[in-house]
């Protein structure tokens, strides 16, 4: 029972901390003055994202195991892939950056060697794809509500445009949108879980 009581607060912290840490990291990156630390915030965000992803997966699993498994697999791979890229960006503290995305010269110089670029970027790109897939699963399986599904799909589009498209304004907007999406979805899940209890209390004897 103690473990069950602690799940709610822990998951609430993860839902808030993941997008918040990512927002802080991206804001520090845009200042171009924190080459040592902005990527650490992004790595920390990935740690909190994973429990949140398991929560969303559990909700979808009630209707479809295959949808939930697919979403979860892509989401976890995306979190690990995104975190794995961050140490490469930390090298900008020692090597000059090339291009708008800030990859250091030591990384860009070997990007065409033995398909290095192909092996490093696709795992991270699974993250926005998984967000879109979560949204599609919510809409198709009719869990939670339509607003949550649309919000997830928009989050994936914002993440892709802001990161892969290198649009700074969309990067910050996407982080804020993801924070609102996670918090709203957490609230919707909590409200849904409380309905059976409320019905039991309100039913006349």
Secondary structure, DSSP 8 states (H G I E B T S, - for coil): -HHHHHHHHHHHHHHHHHHHHHHHHHHHHHHT--TTTHHHHHHHHHHHHHHHHHHHHHHHHTT-HHHHHHHHHHHHHHHHHHHHHHHHHHGGGTS-EETTTTEEHHHHTTTTSTTHHHHHHHHHHHHHHHHHHHHHHHHHHT-S-HHHHHHHHHHHHHHHHHHTS--HHHHHHHHHHHHHHHHHHHHHHHHHHHHHHHHHHHS--
